[in-house]
Amino acid sequence: MTKVLVFLGAFLLAVAVVAKFYAANEVKRTPLDTNTVTHLSGKASIFDGKSMVDTPVTALSTTLADSAASTKDVVLFKTSSCLIKAEAGSGPDCVSADDPQKRLIAAGTDVFATDRRTGLAVSDFKGLPADAERKSGLMNKFPFDVEKKTYPFWDDYAKKAIDTKFVGTEKLNGLETYKFAYEVKAAPIEISGAAGTYDTEKTMWIDPVTGSIQKQEQHLVQRMASGQTVIDINFAFTPEQVAENVKSAKESGTSLKQIGSTVPLLGTVVGLLLLAVGLLMWFSNRKRNAGGASRYDDDVDRNAGVGGLLDSDGVDDTAPIRRSNHRS
């Protein structure tokens, strides 16, 4: 029993150390089975060739990790997006370019790779197509254990990473998030093959534990070189999308906390307790065994005569020797 307690105690302490200094860090990687669908909605003013026309809009963004092409450190993503004229929840997620109602505003696909820990783009990843656009900065999430500092975040229209500043904290459905924002002014872009400019203000609410985007709001404006506004849009994650994101972040955060804090704490406390009990029992057994031997030695000493040892009948066996040397 003593050996079992000592073994279990030492084993739990080892588990605590592994969970704290190895496992907790190893699990902080973007999952290779990522498959997310994000819904956004808002309002837009779109130039129809004569005037600006107001319309409700919805957007759909899908992000799928290619697990076969990814590695231990880098994940390859394939994404698609679609922006259409529609009230949220009133129509399809996307329509084709030849939609008879002409609801399609923009659609596209993309492929990029990111570091599974930092979230930063890996533009030289061998799994990328040869013609893939070279990107930099954060792409679709922040790193694990987000800090209150400025991060570079990639903007698809500006075609560069923009300094994204920490602007405060805010709770979303009970989850504390870090708010980050960036702004772009008059970035040169192409609009239907012609020169134009692009302005945007984008704010993101980030789960500081996983680095995932919980909520996003963006104001985007595109203008022709002449100054004519082509599109002026405000859109954001739908409330349902935010609720779903927060729920997922809480579950992920709990799992990471259990691996990084709860398991090491319980392993240490229970391990030390079992180890202490086991060692106490071991020392107690040693003392008991040592005490038995000591009592036996005391009995022997008490039966020893001044002239020598007494045999089993209590007679001094050394006496005849002493008598044989006595002369009368």
C-alpha positions, -999 to 999 in steps of 0.1 A, spaced: 0 0 0 28 24 9 45 18 -25 12 24 -43 6 57 -26 41 69 -32 39 58 -69 5 75 -74 17 107 -57 48 109 -79 28 100 -110 3 128 -104 31 153 -98 46 143 -131 12 147 -148 9 182 -132 43 192 -146 36 179 -181 2 196 -182 16 229 -170 47 232 -190 41 210 -221 5 201 -227 -10 235 -220 14 250 -246 9 222 -272 -29 225 -273 -26 262 -282 -26 256 -319 -53 264 -345 -73 232 -350 -67 214 -383 -104 206 -385 -115 242 -386 -147 246 -406 -165 278 -398 -194 298 -414 -198 334 -405 -229 355 -411 -229 393 -413 -256 418 -421 -260 456 -425 -270 485 -447 -254 498 -479 -257 526 -504 -247 515 -539 -243 536 -571 -265 522 -598 -251 545 -626 -273 574 -618 -277 577 -580 -269 560 -547 -295 534 -538 -299 522 -502 -303 485 -496 -300 459 -468 -272 435 -473 -260 402 -459 -227 385 -462 -214 350 -458 -178 339 -451 -166 303 -449 -132 292 -437 -121 256 -441 -87 242 -430 -71 218 -454 -58 192 -428 -41 171 -455 -20 200 -467 -13 215 -433 15 206 -409 22 206 -372 30 243 -372 12 257 -403 -24 255 -413 -36 260 -449 -70 277 -452 -94 279 -481 -120 307 -478 -150 320 -497 -171 351 -493 -203 364 -507 -221 398 -503 -256 402 -516 -286 426 -514 -310 410 -489 -326 414 -455 -309 392 -429 -325 357 -429 -349 365 -457 -331 348 -486 -302 326 -497 -267 330 -483 -254 336 -518 -265 339 -554 -248 334 -588 -235 362 -610 -264 357 -634 -290 361 -606 -322 375 -623 -328 398 -593 -292 411 -596 -286 407 -558 -249 398 -560 -226 426 -550 -193 408 -546 -180 372 -542 -146 356 -541 -123 329 -529 -89 329 -513 -61 305 -501 -36 314 -474 -15 298 -447 -10 309 -411 12 299 -382 -10 277 -359 3 295 -327 7 332 -337 -20 335 -364 5 353 -386 5 347 -424 31 322 -437 35 334 -473 63 309 -482 44 278 -471 50 250 -496 14 240 -496 2 273 -511 -6 274 -549 22 290 -570 0 320 -578 -12 326 -543 -10 362 -531 18 369 -506 2 381 -474 15 393 -440 2 400 -406 -27 383 -389 -53 368 -412 -85 354 -396 -76 354 -358 -53 368 -332 -27 346 -314 -35 327 -283 -31 347 -250 -38 380 -267 -19 410 -254 -31 446 -251 -9 459 -278 -8 468 -315 -9 439 -340 -6 439 -378 -38 427 -395 -41 419 -432 -67 440 -452 -78 423 -484 -86 456 -502 -56 476 -491 -34 445 -498 -12 450 -468 -11 445 -430 -25 475 -411 -15 484 -375 -45 473 -354 -46 490 -320 -60 478 -287 -87 502 -278 -103 487 -246 -122 458 -232 -159 449 -233 -180 420 -222 -201 401 -247 -227 378 -232 -205 374 -201 -172 369 -220 -146 396 -215 -131 406 -249 -104 429 -261 -114 455 -287 -90 462 -316 -95 487 -344 -78 499 -375 -84 525 -402 -75 529 -438 -77 561 -458 -76 565 -495 -58 533 -503 -55 528 -541 -76 500 -554 -91 488 -587 -129 490 -592 -140 470 -622 -106 475 -638 -105 512 -632 -85 532 -606 -102 540 -573 -97 545 -536 -107 526 -505 -115 538 -469 -125 516 -440 -129 516 -402 -129 481 -387 -134 471 -351 -130 435 -338 -138 420 -304 -113 393 -296 -114 365 -271 -81 370 -252 -76 333 -245 -81 318 -279 -76 348 -301 -108 342 -320 -129 370 -334 -161 372 -314 -177 403 -331 -168 425 -360 -181 458 -373 -169 475 -404 -176 507 -424 -163 504 -460 -163 530 -488 -151 527 -523 -148 556 -547 -138 561 -583 -108 583 -591 -134 610 -600 -146 610 -564 -179 592 -572 -188 568 -544 -195 533 -557 -204 517 -524 -208 528 -488 -215 500 -465 -219 493 -428 -220 456 -418 -213 434 -388 -216 399 -374 -253 391 -368 -264 389 -331 -269 351 -336 -233 348 -349 -219 367 -319 -238 344 -295 -225 313 -313 -190 326 -312 -191 335 -275 -205 301 -266 -176 284 -286 -150 307 -270 -162 299 -235 -161 262 -241 -126 264 -256 -114 287 -228 -127 263 -202 -108 234 -218 -76 254 -220 -80 265 -184 -85 229 -173 -53 218 -191 -32 248 -181 -44 255 -145 -69 230 -131 -51 198 -140 -17 211 -127 -33 224 -95 -52 192 -87 -23 170 -98 1 189 -75 -23 190 -45 -34 154 -47 0 142 -57 17 159 -28 -9 146 -4 -6 110 -16 32 112 -16 32 127 20 9 99 33 29 72 15 63 85 29 47 89 64 36 53 63 70 42 51 89 61 79 63 48 105 69 12 94 107 16 96 104 31 131 82 3 142 106 -24 128 136 -6 143 117 -4 177 111 -41 178 148 -49 173 158 -24 200 135 -40 226 150 -74 218 185 -61 224 174 -45 257 161 -79 269 194 -95 261 213 -68 280 191 -72 311 198 -109 312 236 -105 309 254 -112 343 284 -92 356 307 -121 349 292 -131 316 261 -142 297 234 -163 314 222 -194 295 186 -203 292 184 -217 327 198 -185 343 231 -201 353 263 -182 348 283 -203 324 315 -185 331 314 -194 369 331 -228 365 360 -212 347 365 -188 375 361 -216 401 387 -238 384 412 -211 388 405 -207 426 429 -223 450 417 -233 484 
